[in-house]
Amino acid sequence: MTINCNGTLIDLSTPKVMGILNITPDSFYDGGKYKNEKDILMQVEKMLLEGASFIDIGAYSSRPGAAHISEEEELQRIVPIVQLVTKKFEDIILSIDTFRSKVAKETITAGAAIVNDISGGNMDKNMFQVIADLQVPYILMHMQGTPQNMQHHPSYNNVTTDLISFFAEKLFELRQLHVNDVIIDVGFGFGKTIEHNFQLLKELSLFKNLDVPILTGVSRKSMLYKTLNTSPKEALNATTVANTIAILNGTNILRVHDVKEAMEAVKITNMLHQ
């Protein structure tokens, strides 16, 4: 199972790690932490040295109830950072966390390689066509509602089967447009209760039937720290446990704040296949 990132083929038969770089002032865990160029480049270098295959940059906070920002503001935040990072790290594979097709287009032009869309194409009707035109890997995430309202009253007939149907329909649409590389993300915490999240984690292997790579993002999320009655800051151990379960249940990419610990989970689980 491989994906083509700017001409580089990435083999996903063993799990890979995607490091998170939030350049938003209000993200739930590291909001406002990386404000200047030096801090950003140091954090990117640290994640690459620790073993990240991809770096995911987001300029729009999608935590529950986050403030909505304009397309212009998102572009002003993110395009200079893409240029900065790709200039310093020539072979870096950057993923852009956006649901806007214009932001996707401009950041790919600036040097990014992957589009990570929390809305699965639902918040911008042009997104699928733009991805088809750009021919870049696309991370198709499921979210019920919008970041502003997704946690109000999440409800499903059966969260796993509802999501499998959702992905099957979206994958069909993308295939009609000849989009080659699609990665799915069940969207832990995006319009789901704690119970929904744990059902999805438990049943993640069922999504392998869709025959596309699976990305999992549970890093320091509320499903973990609320279960333990703690905080995002204290949820690293819980994240490693959840990441390990995700790998054992078939995930191909872990999207994390803490690359070193995720790489350790990958290395330990890989030993089971020696």
C-alpha positions in Angstrom: 0.0 0.0 0.0 1.7 3.2 -1.2 0.9 6.8 -1.7 2.5 9.2 -4.1 3.7 12.5 -2.5 5.3 14.9 -4.9 6.8 11.9 -6.8 8.0 10.2 -3.6 6.3 6.8 -3.0 5.6 6.3 0.7 5.1 2.6 1.7 2.3 2.3 4.2 2.7 -1.4 4.8 4.3 -0.5 8.1 2.7 2.4 10.0 4.0 5.9 9.6 3.8 8.9 11.9 2.5 12.4 11.0 3.6 15.2 13.3 1.1 18.0 14.1 2.1 21.6 13.7 -0.7 24.0 14.8 -0.1 27.6 13.8 -3.4 28.6 15.4 -3.6 30.7 18.5 -6.4 28.6 20.0 -5.8 24.9 19.3 -6.9 22.7 22.2 -3.4 21.4 23.1 -0.6 23.5 21.6 -2.5 26.7 20.6 -0.2 29.8 20.3 2.9 27.7 21.0 4.6 28.2 17.6 4.3 31.9 16.8 7.6 32.8 15.2 9.7 31.3 12.5 12.5 30.1 14.8 10.0 28.1 17.0 8.2 26.7 14.0 11.5 25.5 12.3 12.8 24.0 15.6 9.6 22.1 16.2 9.5 20.8 12.6 13.2 19.7 12.8 12.5 18.0 16.2 9.6 16.0 14.7 11.6 15.0 11.6 14.5 13.9 13.7 12.2 11.8 15.8 11.0 9.9 12.8 7.9 11.7 11.4 7.3 10.9 7.7 4.8 13.8 7.3 4.2 17.1 9.0 0.6 18.3 9.1 0.2 22.1 9.3 -3.1 23.7 10.3 -4.0 27.4 10.5 -7.7 26.9 11.3 -8.6 25.6 14.7 -11.1 22.8 14.5 -11.5 22.1 18.2 -15.1 22.0 19.4 -16.6 25.5 19.5 -13.5 27.1 17.9 -13.8 30.6 16.3 -14.4 30.6 12.6 -11.8 32.5 10.6 -12.0 33.8 7.0 -10.3 32.2 4.0 -8.1 35.2 3.7 -6.9 35.0 7.3 -6.2 31.2 6.9 -4.2 31.9 3.7 -2.2 34.7 5.3 -1.3 32.4 8.3 -0.4 29.3 6.3 1.1 30.1 2.9 4.3 31.8 4.4 4.8 28.9 6.8 4.6 26.4 3.9 7.2 28.4 2.0 9.4 28.8 5.1 9.3 25.1 6.0 9.8 23.7 2.4 12.7 26.1 1.8 14.5 24.9 5.0 13.6 21.2 4.6 13.7 20.4 0.9 12.5 16.8 1.1 9.8 17.4 3.6 6.3 16.0 3.0 3.8 18.6 4.2 0.1 17.9 4.7 -2.2 20.8 4.9 -5.1 20.7 7.4 -7.8 22.6 5.6 -11.4 22.2 4.3 -11.1 25.1 1.8 -10.2 24.2 -1.8 -8.5 27.6 -2.4 -6.3 27.1 0.6 -5.5 23.5 -0.7 -4.6 24.8 -4.1 -2.4 27.7 -2.9 -0.5 25.6 -0.3 0.1 22.8 -2.8 1.4 25.4 -5.2 3.7 26.7 -2.4 5.2 23.3 -1.8 2.9 21.1 0.2 2.1 17.5 -0.9 -1.1 16.3 0.9 -4.5 17.8 1.7 -6.1 16.8 5.0 -9.8 17.8 5.0 -11.7 17.5 8.3 -15.0 17.9 6.4 -14.6 15.2 3.8 -15.5 17.6 1.1 -18.7 18.7 2.8 -17.7 22.3 3.7 -16.4 23.2 0.2 -18.2 21.7 -2.8 -15.2 22.4 -5.1 -12.7 20.4 -2.9 -13.0 17.0 -4.7 -12.5 18.6 -8.2 -9.5 20.6 -6.9 -8.0 17.4 -5.5 -8.6 15.7 -8.8 -6.9 18.6 -10.7 -3.9 18.7 -8.3 -3.6 14.9 -8.2 -2.3 14.8 -4.6 -3.1 12.4 -1.7 -6.3 13.4 0.0 -7.2 12.6 3.7 -10.9 12.2 3.8 -12.2 12.7 7.3 -15.6 12.2 8.8 -17.2 14.9 10.8 -20.8 15.3 11.9 -21.8 19.0 11.7 -19.1 21.7 11.8 -16.4 22.5 14.4 -18.8 25.1 15.8 -21.7 22.7 16.5 -20.3 19.1 16.1 -20.4 18.2 19.8 -23.9 19.5 20.5 -25.8 16.2 20.0 -23.9 13.6 18.0 -26.2 10.7 17.0 -25.9 7.7 14.8 -27.9 4.5 14.1 -24.6 2.6 14.5 -21.5 4.8 14.3 -19.3 2.2 12.6 -21.7 1.2 9.9 -22.8 4.8 9.3 -19.2 5.8 8.7 -18.4 2.9 6.5 -21.4 4.0 4.3 -20.2 7.6 4.3 -16.7 6.6 3.2 -18.0 4.2 0.5 -20.1 7.0 -1.1 -17.3 9.5 -0.9 -14.7 7.1 -2.2 -17.0 6.3 -5.2 -17.2 10.1 -5.9 -13.5 10.5 -5.7 -12.8 7.5 -8.0 -15.2 8.9 -10.6 -12.9 12.0 -10.6 -9.8 9.7 -10.9 -8.4 10.7 -7.5 -5.8 7.9 -6.9 -4.6 8.3 -3.3 -7.2 8.6 -0.7 -6.6 8.0 3.1 -9.6 7.8 5.4 -9.8 9.2 9.0 -12.9 8.3 11.1 -12.5 11.7 12.9 -12.2 10.9 16.5 -13.9 13.6 18.5 -15.5 15.3 15.5 -19.2 14.9 16.2 -18.9 11.8 18.3 -19.5 11.0 22.0 -16.8 9.3 24.1 -18.7 6.0 23.5 -18.8 6.5 19.7 -15.0 7.2 19.8 -14.2 4.0 21.7 -16.5 1.9 19.5 -14.7 3.2 16.4 -11.3 2.5 18.0 -12.4 -1.0 18.8 -13.9 -1.7 15.4 -11.3 0.2 13.3 -10.2 -3.0 11.5 -13.6 -3.1 9.8 -12.6 0.0 7.8 -9.8 -2.0 6.2 -12.6 -3.5 4.0 -12.7 -0.2 2.1 -9.2 -1.0 0.9 -7.6 2.4 1.5 -5.0 3.5 4.1 -6.4 4.6 7.5 -5.2 7.6 9.5 -5.9 7.8 13.2 -5.8 11.0 15.2 -6.4 10.5 18.9 -3.5 12.5 20.2 -4.3 14.0 23.6 -8.0 14.2 22.7 -10.9 14.5 25.2 -12.0 10.9 24.7 -8.7 10.0 26.5 -8.3 12.8 29.1 -12.0 12.9 30.0 -12.1 9.2 30.5 -9.1 9.6 32.9 -10.5 12.8 34.4 -7.2 14.6 33.6 -6.1 17.2 30.9 -4.6 17.3 27.4 -1.2 18.1 29.0 -1.4 14.8 31.0 -2.7 12.6 28.3 0.5 11.4 26.6 0.5 7.9 28.2 -3.2 7.5 27.3 -2.4 8.6 23.7 0.3 5.9 23.4 -2.1 3.3 24.6 -4.8 4.4 22.1 -2.2 4.6 19.3 -1.0 1.1 20.0 -4.6 -0.2 19.8 -5.1 1.7 16.6 -2.0 0.1 15.0 -3.1 -3.4 16.1 -6.5 -2.7 14.5 -4.9 -1.7 11.2 -4.1 2.0 11.1 -1.5 3.0 8.6 -0.7 6.6 9.8 -0.7 8.0 13.3 -1.3 11.8 13.5 0.3 13.0 16.7 1.7 15.9 18.8 4.4 13.6 20.2 6.4 11.9 17.4 9.0 10.1 19.5 6.4 8.2 21.6 4.3 7.3 18.5 7.4 6.0 16.8 8.1 3.8 19.8 4.6 2.4 19.6 5.2 1.6 15.9 8.6 0.0 16.6 7.2 -2.2 19.4 4.2 -3.4 17.4 6.4 -4.0 14.3 8.2 -6.6 16.4 5.1 -8.7 16.4 5.4 -9.2 12.6 9.1 -10.2 12.6 
